[in-house]
Amino acid sequence: MFRLLAALGFFLAFAGAAHWVVPLGHEAFALIRAQDDAARIAELQLDRTLDGARVRAEIEQALAADDGELAESFVALADARGIAVDAALRAKVVLANHAVAGAVRGAARFGQGFVTGEAEDLTGLAGAAAGDLTVWGDLRDGGREVLHWVRGENVDPLMLGLAGAGIAATGATYAAFGTPLALRAGLTALKGARRTGAMSARLAGQVTDALRGGKRVKLAALVGDLGTSASKAGTRATFAGLRHVDDAAGAARLRRLAEVKGGQTLAVVKTLGRGALFLTETLTRLAYRVIALVLDVIGLIASFNAMVVAMVRPLWRRKKRAGWFTGPRFAARTAP
C-alpha cells in the first residue's frame, strides 16, 4: 500500500506540473526549431501576445494618431489570424485610408518631403521616399552633403555614399529596363531609415564600410533584401523593421518576414518589436524549458508505471501462492 500511495503521489505531482511545464516546453521547442525563420518566430510570438482586445486598442490608437496605414495593417493581421474586428471600427479604418481624403490632407507635406527630403510626419516621409525612388532624391541628398562640405559643416558619409550608389542604381535600372528595381528600393529604404533615425549605429557602420571598401556583393545582398521587404510590406514597415536590424543577416530576416506577412508586417513589428525578427529569450533559457518538459514526461511515465506495478503486485503474489499450494509440485511432495 505504501508503494502505491508513493507512486500515486509522484504521478499527481508530475501531472500537476505538466499544466505549466508542457505548454512552456512545447513553445520553447518550437522557438528553438524556428530560430532562423523570422516569420515562424513572429507567428509563435503572436500566439501568446495578440488577442481581440489588443487588436482593437492598437487600431483605435492608430486612428487617434491619424495613422491609417498602421490601422489597416492591424486589420489585415486580425483577419489573417481569425480575430474579429468590429464593423464600425473597420469602416473607420477604410475611411482613414481613403485616397482622396489622404491626398487633400497631406498634399503640401508630401510635396515638401519630395522636394527637400525633410519630413515632419508620415506624409512628408512618404514624399521624401518617393523622391528617393528617382534620381532626383539622390541628387538632392548628395547635393546637400556637398553643400555641407563647402560650408565646413559636418558631412554624413553614409548619406553621400548612398546617394552616389542610388544614382548608379538608377542608371542601371534604365539600362536594364527596370531589372534592379529591388536594389533601387533598398537604397531608398536605407536613406529613409538614416533620415528618420531608424538605422542602428552598427548597421550604419557596416554600410559605410562596405561603400568605402567596395564590398559590393555583400552590400548588394543587404540592399536587395531591404528592397524586397519594401516591395512586399511597404516602405513604412521596412523602416520599422530596420530599427531592429544590425547586419546583413538581420536584413535577410526582415525580408523573410515581409515575404510571408506582406501588409501585416507593420502591425507585427509594432506588436512584437525585436521579437518579430529574433528570439528575445536566450537559447539557454529555452533549452531549460525543453529539458523540464522531457523530465516531466519521463516522471509521468515512470510514476504511472510504478503505480500500475504497485496495484498488480498483490494480485501476482496471491496467484503465486495459490499456484504453489495447488500445483503439481505441491501434490508430488505431499503424496504418500
N, C-alpha and C positions, 0 to 999 in steps of 0.2 A: 504493500500500500504506500509505503514511504517513497519508493521509486516512482510510482505512478503520479503521486502528488508533486514530486520534484519535477518530473518531466512535463506535467501539465502546467506548472508554474513558469518554467522556461518557455514553453510554447506560447503561453499567453503574453509573456513579456516581449518575445520577438514579434508576435503578431501585432501587439500594440505599437511597437517601434516602427513596424512596416508602414503604418499610416503616414509617418513623416519621411522615413528613410527611402521608401520605394519611389515616390514622385521626385524627390530631390536627386536620387541616384540616377533615375531614368533620364531626367533633364540634363544632368551633368554629362552622362554618357553621350547623349545626342549632341550636346555642345562640343564635346571633345572631338567627336566624329566630324563635325561641321566647321572646325576651326579655320579651314582655308576657304570656306564658301560664305561670303558675306551675306548673300541673300538668305541662305538657310539659317545663319546666326540670327538675322533680323526676325525671321519668321518665328523662331523659337522664343526670342525675347518678347515679341509682341504677344505671344500666348499668355504671358503672365502679367503684362503691363497695360494692355489695351482692352477696354470694355465700352459699353454704350455710354456710360456717364462720362468717361474720359473723352470720347469722341465728341459728344455734344459740347462739353466745356471748351475743347480746342476750337471747334467750329465757331462757337459764339465769340471767343476771344479774337479769333482771326477776323471775323466780321466787324467787331468793335474797333479793330485797328485798321479797317478798310483794306484788309489783305485777302481779297477774293481768291487769289491763286492758292494760298495755303488752305483756305476753307474748302476749296474744290478738291485739293489733294486729299484732305481728310475724308471727304465724302467718297472718293474713289477707294480709299483704303478700307473704309467701313463696308462698302459694297462688296469688295473682294473677300472680306472676312465674315460676311454674313451678319454684320451688325446693323440693326435697323436705325435709320435716320428719319426723324420726324419730317413729314411732308412740308410743313410750313417752313422749317429750317432749311430744307433742301431748296425750296423756292427762293429764299433769301440769298442763298449761295449762287443760284442761277442769275438772279438779278444783279448781284455784285460783280459778276463776271460778264455782264452784257457788254458787247463790243462797243456799241455807240456811247453808252454811259462812260465807259472807261476812257474812250478816246477824248470825249469832251472834257472830262475832269482832269486829264493829265497831259494834254497835248503840249502845253507850254513847257512843262517839266521834262517831257520826253525829248522835245527839241533842244532844250538846254543841255541835257545829258549827251545827246548825239553830237552837238557842235563842240562842246567844251570838254566832254569826258568826265565832268564833275557831276555828282549825284547826291541829292539830299534825301531821297526817298526811293521806293521801289520803281516808280515810273521813270525817274531820272536815270536809275541804274539800267533799266531796260533800254533807254535811249543810248546810253554810253555803250552798252553791249552791242546794240545794232550798228553803231559806228565802228566798233571793233571788228565786225564781220566784213567790213570793206577796207580797202586800203586807206581810206580817209582816217579811220581810227588810229592806224599805225603812224601815219604822217603826223596826225595831231599829237599823239603821245610822244613820238620821237622828237618832234619839233619842240615840245615843251621842255624835254630834258636837255636838249641842246641850248635852249634859251637860258635854262638854269645854269648851265656851264659857262655861258658867255657872261652872265651876271655874277659869276663867282659863287653861286648858291649850290646847295647840295644836289647832287645828281643821283638818281636811282638807277644803278647799272642794270638791275633786273628789268625795269620797265623799258629802258633803252634797248636792251638785248631782245626782249620780246617784240618790241615794235619793229626792229630790224628783221627778226625771224618772220613776223607777220607779213611784212612787205614781200619777202621772198616766197612765203607760202601762197600769198595772193597771186603772184606771178605764176607760180607752178599750177595753181588752180585753173587759171585761164588757159595756160598752155596745155593742160591735160583735160580740158573740158569738164572741170569740176571734180576730178578724181580725189584730190587731197582735201576735201571739204571737212572731214573729221579733224585733220591737222589744223585747219583754219579755226574751227570751232573750239578746239582745245587751247589754242593760243589765246583766243578771246576769253575763255574761262579763266586762264591763268592771270591775264591782265585785270579782269574784273575782280578776281579774288584778291589780288595785290592792292587794287584801288580801294576796296572795301575793308581791308584788314582781315580778310578771311583766310589768308595764306599763312601757314605756320612758318616760323623763322627757319626751321630745319629744312622744310621743302624749298623755301626761297633760296637758301644757301646752295642746295643741290642743283636747282635750276640754273642759278647764276654760274656755278662751277661748270655745268655742262655747256652753257653758252660760251664761256671763256675757253674751256678746254677742248671744245669740238667733239664732245661725246654725242654725236648726232643720233646714233642708233638708240641709245638709252633715252635721250630727250624725246625723240620721235615716238617711242613707245609710250612714254608718260603722257605726252600731249595728245596722242591718238586715243588713249584710254579716256582722258577728260573730254575729248571731242565726242566720243561715243556716248559718254554719260550725259552730255548736254543735249545730244540729239534724241536720246531715249527718255530722259527725265526732265529736261529743261535746264536753262542756264541757272535759274534761281536754286534749284535742287543741287546742282553741281557746286555752286558757291557754298551752300550749307554743308555739303559733304566734305568739301575741301578744308573746312575748319578742323577736321579730324584726320587729315591725311598728312603724313610726314615724309613719304618717299614714294618711289615708283610702285612698290608693292601695294601701298595704300590706294593709289590711283586705280590700280587693277581691281581692287576690291570694290571701289566705288562704281567702276564700270559694270561689274557683275551685278551689283545691287540695282543699278539703273536699268540694266537689260531685263531683269526679272520683274521689277516693281513698276517701271515706267512712271506714269503720272502720280503714283503713290509715294514715290521716293522722298519728296519734300516732307510729307507727313511722317514718314518712317524716321527720317533723320531728326525731325522736330521732337518726336516721341522718345527715341532711344539715344540720341546724341552719338557718342563714340561707339556705343553698343550696337549701332546699326551696321558697323563695319568690322569690329573686333570683339573678341572675348573680353569683357570687362572684369571677369574674375580670373584669378591665376589658375593655371593648369594643375598646380599642386592642390589647391582647394577643391577643384572639380574632381581630381583623382581620389581625394579622401572620401568624397561623396559616393563615388562608384565603389570604392573598397567597402564602405559602410553598407551599401546595398548588397554586395556579394556576401559579406559576413552575416547580414540579417537573413538572407535566403538560406545560407548554409545552416544557420541556427534554427530556422523554422523546420527545415528538413530533418535535422538531427534530433531536435526535441520531439517532433511528431513521431519519428521512428522509435525513439526511446519510450514514448508514451504507449505506442502500439505494443512494443515488446513487453512493457510492464503489465499491460492488460492481458496479454496472451500467455505470459509465463505461468500463472497459477493453473490455467487450463492444461497447459502442456505437462506440468508436474503431476497433476491429478491423473491425466491419461497414462503417464508413465508408470505411476504406482499401480493403477488398475491393470495395466498390461503385465506388470511383474507378478502380481498375485494370481492372475487367471491364465497366464500364458503357458506354453508348453514346458518352459524351464521349471516353473514352479510345480507343475504336475509331475514332472520326472523326478524332482527332488523329494516330493512328498509321497511318491508311490511306495507300497510295502515291498 
